[in-house]
Amino acid sequence: MIIKYLACSVGILSALLSMPSFAQQNNESQQISALKKQIHRLNHEVQQLNDRVDFLESQIGNGHHTNSSAYICSISVFGKTYQGESFNHAKATLEAMNKCRAKNDNMFCTQETVSCQKIQ
């Protein structure tokens, strides 16, 4: 009789001890599920942003521009002039700098040494 009582008590005790663990596992499972949904939503938003960036880059690359201004930027180093042209000021500047850097030390081909002209 005592053995049955002890066995029953041990069973009840182990069941009671496992209940918080089960509740904790259930809570963790819900948290994991919520995190998976959040990750899925964020991945979707990142994909939408990537699609938008790709579209905008394709518009720039195809020469689509909102204004009719063009830029001609140049750098003169040791009597030689390096020129960049684009509808985008930054691209024209970079093009001139890269052409200059291909033939000269970088210290002579900085953004500060570039002069740009806006063409309407």
C-alpha positions as CSV (number, residue, x, y, z in Angstrom):
1,M,0.0,0.0,0.0
2,I,2.8,2.4,0.9
3,I,4.6,1.6,-2.4
4,K,1.4,2.4,-4.4
5,Y,1.0,5.6,-2.5
6,L,4.7,6.6,-3.1
7,A,4.4,5.6,-6.8
8,C,1.2,7.7,-7.2
9,S,2.8,10.6,-5.3
10,V,5.9,10.4,-7.5
11,G,3.7,10.4,-10.6
12,I,1.7,13.4,-9.5
13,L,4.8,15.2,-8.5
14,S,6.5,14.6,-11.9
15,A,3.3,15.6,-13.6
16,L,3.2,18.9,-11.6
17,L,6.8,19.5,-12.3
18,S,6.4,19.0,-16.0
19,M,3.4,21.3,-16.4
20,P,5.4,24.6,-16.3
21,S,7.8,23.1,-18.7
22,F,4.9,22.3,-21.1
23,A,3.6,25.8,-20.7
24,Q,7.0,27.2,-21.3
25,Q,7.4,25.1,-24.5
26,N,4.0,26.2,-25.7
27,N,4.9,29.8,-25.1
28,E,8.3,29.3,-26.9
29,S,6.4,27.7,-29.7
30,Q,4.1,30.7,-30.0
31,Q,7.1,33.1,-29.9
32,I,8.9,31.1,-32.6
33,S,5.8,31.2,-34.7
34,A,5.4,34.9,-34.3
35,L,9.1,35.5,-35.1
36,K,8.8,33.4,-38.3
37,K,5.8,35.5,-39.4
38,Q,7.8,38.6,-38.7
39,I,10.8,37.4,-40.7
40,H,8.5,36.4,-43.6
41,R,6.9,39.9,-43.6
42,L,10.4,41.6,-43.4
43,N,11.7,39.4,-46.2
44,H,8.7,40.5,-48.3
45,E,9.3,44.2,-47.6
46,V,13.0,43.8,-48.4
47,Q,12.1,42.2,-51.7
48,Q,9.8,45.1,-52.5
49,L,12.5,47.6,-51.7
50,N,15.0,45.6,-53.9
51,D,12.5,45.6,-56.8
52,R,12.1,49.4,-56.4
53,V,15.8,50.0,-56.4
54,D,16.2,47.8,-59.5
55,F,13.5,49.8,-61.2
56,L,15.1,53.1,-60.3
57,E,18.5,52.0,-61.4
58,S,17.2,50.8,-64.7
59,Q,15.6,54.2,-65.2
60,I,18.9,55.9,-64.5
61,G,20.8,53.4,-66.7
62,N,18.4,53.9,-69.6
63,G,18.9,57.6,-69.6
64,H,15.5,58.4,-68.2
65,H,15.7,61.6,-66.2
66,T,13.3,64.0,-64.8
67,N,15.0,67.2,-66.0
68,S,16.9,68.1,-69.1
69,S,20.1,69.2,-67.4
70,A,23.3,67.5,-68.2
71,Y,26.7,67.8,-66.4
72,I,30.1,68.0,-67.8
73,C,32.8,67.6,-65.2
74,S,36.5,67.8,-65.7
75,I,39.8,67.6,-63.9
76,S,43.1,69.0,-65.3
77,V,46.3,67.4,-64.1
78,F,49.7,68.3,-65.6
79,G,48.2,69.9,-68.7
80,K,45.9,67.0,-69.5
81,T,42.1,67.2,-69.0
82,Y,39.9,64.3,-68.0
83,Q,36.2,64.7,-68.6
84,G,33.0,63.0,-67.4
85,E,29.5,63.5,-68.7
86,S,26.1,62.5,-67.4
87,F,22.6,63.6,-66.5
88,N,23.6,62.9,-62.9
89,H,26.1,65.3,-61.3
90,A,27.6,62.5,-59.1
91,K,28.1,60.2,-62.0
92,A,29.8,62.9,-64.2
93,T,32.1,63.7,-61.3
94,L,33.0,60.1,-60.7
95,E,33.6,59.4,-64.3
96,A,36.1,62.3,-64.5
97,M,37.8,61.2,-61.3
98,N,38.1,57.6,-62.6
99,K,39.6,58.7,-65.9
100,C,42.1,60.9,-64.1
101,R,43.0,58.1,-61.6
102,A,43.6,55.7,-64.5
103,K,46.6,57.9,-65.6
104,N,47.6,59.7,-62.4
105,D,48.0,59.3,-58.6
106,N,44.8,59.4,-56.7
107,M,45.9,62.5,-54.8
108,F,45.7,64.6,-58.0
109,C,42.2,63.3,-58.8
110,T,40.0,64.2,-55.9
111,Q,36.4,65.5,-55.8
112,E,37.8,68.9,-54.8
113,T,39.8,69.2,-58.0
114,V,36.7,68.5,-60.2
115,S,34.9,71.4,-61.8
116,C,31.5,70.8,-63.3
117,Q,29.3,72.7,-65.7
118,K,25.5,72.3,-65.9
119,I,24.2,72.2,-69.4
120,Q,20.5,73.0,-69.9
